[in-house]
Amino acid sequence: MAAATLDRAFDALANDCRRDIVLRLTEQPLETPTLLDAYDMSRQAFNRHLKVLEDAGLIERELHGRVHRVALVGPAI
């Protein structure tokens, strides 16, 4: 595994909110409204956190109608 890939994963997990999102996804994939309900932030701010996790290869999003279903990707680290 390339050092750059690990750096992105560790940088993404350095944030408390993003670590919590990953922990919530360990049990099952969830839809974005369900995940967002757990946090006191705007949808835009929440989507930025998801984008960081996605860019790090830790999660993937699948569009179901107007809602994204978020799931962990196999072991990224």
Rosetta constraint file for C-alpha pairs under 8 A:
AtomPair CA 1 CA 5 HARMONIC 6.86 0.50
AtomPair CA 1 CA 6 HARMONIC 7.33 0.50
AtomPair CA 2 CA 6 HARMONIC 6.65 0.50
AtomPair CA 3 CA 7 HARMONIC 6.05 0.50
AtomPair CA 4 CA 8 HARMONIC 6.25 0.50
AtomPair CA 5 CA 9 HARMONIC 6.36 0.50
AtomPair CA 5 CA 56 HARMONIC 6.96 0.50
AtomPair CA 6 CA 10 HARMONIC 6.07 0.50
AtomPair CA 6 CA 77 HARMONIC 6.55 0.50
AtomPair CA 7 CA 11 HARMONIC 5.92 0.50
AtomPair CA 8 CA 12 HARMONIC 6.06 0.50
AtomPair CA 8 CA 55 HARMONIC 7.74 0.50
AtomPair CA 8 CA 56 HARMONIC 5.01 0.50
AtomPair CA 9 CA 13 HARMONIC 6.28 0.50
AtomPair CA 9 CA 53 HARMONIC 7.53 0.50
AtomPair CA 9 CA 56 HARMONIC 4.93 0.50
AtomPair CA 9 CA 57 HARMONIC 7.14 0.50
AtomPair CA 9 CA 58 HARMONIC 6.98 0.50
AtomPair CA 9 CA 76 HARMONIC 7.30 0.50
AtomPair CA 9 CA 77 HARMONIC 7.14 0.50
AtomPair CA 10 CA 14 HARMONIC 6.11 0.50
AtomPair CA 11 CA 15 HARMONIC 7.67 0.50
AtomPair CA 12 CA 18 HARMONIC 6.76 0.50
AtomPair CA 12 CA 19 HARMONIC 7.99 0.50
AtomPair CA 12 CA 52 HARMONIC 6.02 0.50
AtomPair CA 12 CA 53 HARMONIC 5.80 0.50
AtomPair CA 12 CA 56 HARMONIC 6.61 0.50
AtomPair CA 13 CA 18 HARMONIC 5.92 0.50
AtomPair CA 13 CA 19 HARMONIC 5.25 0.50
AtomPair CA 13 CA 53 HARMONIC 7.94 0.50
AtomPair CA 14 CA 18 HARMONIC 7.73 0.50
AtomPair CA 14 CA 19 HARMONIC 7.34 0.50
AtomPair CA 15 CA 19 HARMONIC 6.27 0.50
AtomPair CA 16 CA 20 HARMONIC 6.19 0.50
AtomPair CA 17 CA 21 HARMONIC 6.25 0.50
AtomPair CA 17 CA 49 HARMONIC 7.77 0.50
AtomPair CA 18 CA 22 HARMONIC 6.30 0.50
AtomPair CA 18 CA 49 HARMONIC 6.25 0.50
AtomPair CA 18 CA 50 HARMONIC 7.61 0.50
AtomPair CA 18 CA 53 HARMONIC 7.15 0.50
AtomPair CA 19 CA 23 HARMONIC 6.25 0.50
AtomPair CA 20 CA 24 HARMONIC 6.20 0.50
AtomPair CA 21 CA 25 HARMONIC 6.32 0.50
AtomPair CA 21 CA 35 HARMONIC 7.48 0.50
AtomPair CA 22 CA 26 HARMONIC 6.43 0.50
AtomPair CA 22 CA 58 HARMONIC 8.00 0.50
AtomPair CA 22 CA 72 HARMONIC 7.17 0.50
AtomPair CA 23 CA 27 HARMONIC 7.85 0.50
AtomPair CA 24 CA 28 HARMONIC 7.71 0.50
AtomPair CA 25 CA 29 HARMONIC 5.54 0.50
AtomPair CA 25 CA 30 HARMONIC 6.74 0.50
AtomPair CA 25 CA 70 HARMONIC 7.74 0.50
AtomPair CA 25 CA 71 HARMONIC 6.22 0.50
AtomPair CA 25 CA 72 HARMONIC 6.19 0.50
AtomPair CA 26 CA 72 HARMONIC 6.98 0.50
AtomPair CA 28 CA 71 HARMONIC 7.13 0.50
AtomPair CA 29 CA 69 HARMONIC 6.61 0.50
AtomPair CA 29 CA 70 HARMONIC 5.44 0.50
AtomPair CA 29 CA 71 HARMONIC 4.34 0.50
AtomPair CA 29 CA 72 HARMONIC 7.08 0.50
AtomPair CA 30 CA 34 HARMONIC 6.59 0.50
AtomPair CA 30 CA 35 HARMONIC 6.65 0.50
AtomPair CA 30 CA 69 HARMONIC 5.56 0.50
AtomPair CA 30 CA 70 HARMONIC 5.38 0.50
AtomPair CA 30 CA 71 HARMONIC 6.70 0.50
AtomPair CA 31 CA 35 HARMONIC 6.45 0.50
AtomPair CA 31 CA 67 HARMONIC 6.61 0.50
AtomPair CA 31 CA 68 HARMONIC 5.66 0.50
AtomPair CA 31 CA 69 HARMONIC 4.23 0.50
AtomPair CA 31 CA 70 HARMONIC 5.87 0.50
AtomPair CA 32 CA 36 HARMONIC 5.92 0.50
AtomPair CA 32 CA 67 HARMONIC 6.57 0.50
AtomPair CA 32 CA 68 HARMONIC 5.63 0.50
AtomPair CA 32 CA 69 HARMONIC 6.23 0.50
AtomPair CA 32 CA 70 HARMONIC 6.74 0.50
AtomPair CA 33 CA 37 HARMONIC 6.16 0.50
AtomPair CA 33 CA 67 HARMONIC 7.60 0.50
AtomPair CA 34 CA 38 HARMONIC 7.30 0.50
AtomPair CA 35 CA 39 HARMONIC 7.60 0.50
AtomPair CA 36 CA 40 HARMONIC 7.93 0.50
AtomPair CA 36 CA 41 HARMONIC 7.83 0.50
AtomPair CA 36 CA 43 HARMONIC 7.17 0.50
AtomPair CA 36 CA 46 HARMONIC 6.86 0.50
AtomPair CA 41 CA 45 HARMONIC 6.34 0.50
AtomPair CA 41 CA 46 HARMONIC 6.56 0.50
AtomPair CA 42 CA 46 HARMONIC 6.23 0.50
AtomPair CA 43 CA 47 HARMONIC 6.02 0.50
AtomPair CA 44 CA 48 HARMONIC 6.34 0.50
AtomPair CA 45 CA 49 HARMONIC 6.64 0.50
AtomPair CA 46 CA 50 HARMONIC 6.45 0.50
AtomPair CA 47 CA 51 HARMONIC 6.06 0.50
AtomPair CA 48 CA 52 HARMONIC 6.36 0.50
AtomPair CA 49 CA 53 HARMONIC 6.44 0.50
AtomPair CA 50 CA 54 HARMONIC 6.00 0.50
AtomPair CA 50 CA 59 HARMONIC 7.84 0.50
AtomPair CA 51 CA 55 HARMONIC 5.96 0.50
AtomPair CA 52 CA 56 HARMONIC 6.19 0.50
AtomPair CA 53 CA 57 HARMONIC 6.44 0.50
AtomPair CA 53 CA 58 HARMONIC 5.40 0.50
AtomPair CA 53 CA 59 HARMONIC 5.88 0.50
AtomPair CA 54 CA 58 HARMONIC 5.74 0.50
AtomPair CA 54 CA 59 HARMONIC 4.93 0.50
AtomPair CA 54 CA 60 HARMONIC 5.82 0.50
AtomPair CA 54 CA 61 HARMONIC 7.79 0.50
AtomPair CA 57 CA 73 HARMONIC 6.84 0.50
AtomPair CA 57 CA 76 HARMONIC 6.28 0.50
AtomPair CA 58 CA 72 HARMONIC 5.88 0.50
AtomPair CA 58 CA 73 HARMONIC 5.34 0.50
AtomPair CA 58 CA 74 HARMONIC 7.68 0.50
AtomPair CA 58 CA 75 HARMONIC 7.76 0.50
AtomPair CA 58 CA 76 HARMONIC 5.78 0.50
AtomPair CA 59 CA 70 HARMONIC 6.69 0.50
AtomPair CA 59 CA 71 HARMONIC 5.47 0.50
AtomPair CA 59 CA 72 HARMONIC 4.31 0.50
AtomPair CA 59 CA 73 HARMONIC 4.97 0.50
AtomPair CA 60 CA 70 HARMONIC 5.79 0.50
AtomPair CA 60 CA 71 HARMONIC 5.50 0.50
AtomPair CA 60 CA 72 HARMONIC 6.34 0.50
AtomPair CA 60 CA 73 HARMONIC 6.26 0.50
AtomPair CA 61 CA 68 HARMONIC 5.85 0.50
AtomPair CA 61 CA 69 HARMONIC 5.52 0.50
AtomPair CA 61 CA 70 HARMONIC 4.60 0.50
AtomPair CA 61 CA 71 HARMONIC 6.55 0.50
AtomPair CA 62 CA 68 HARMONIC 5.41 0.50
AtomPair CA 62 CA 69 HARMONIC 5.15 0.50
AtomPair CA 62 CA 70 HARMONIC 6.56 0.50
AtomPair CA 63 CA 67 HARMONIC 5.89 0.50
AtomPair CA 63 CA 68 HARMONIC 4.49 0.50
AtomPair CA 63 CA 69 HARMONIC 6.25 0.50
AtomPair CA 64 CA 68 HARMONIC 5.84 0.50
AtomPair CA 64 CA 69 HARMONIC 6.79 0.50
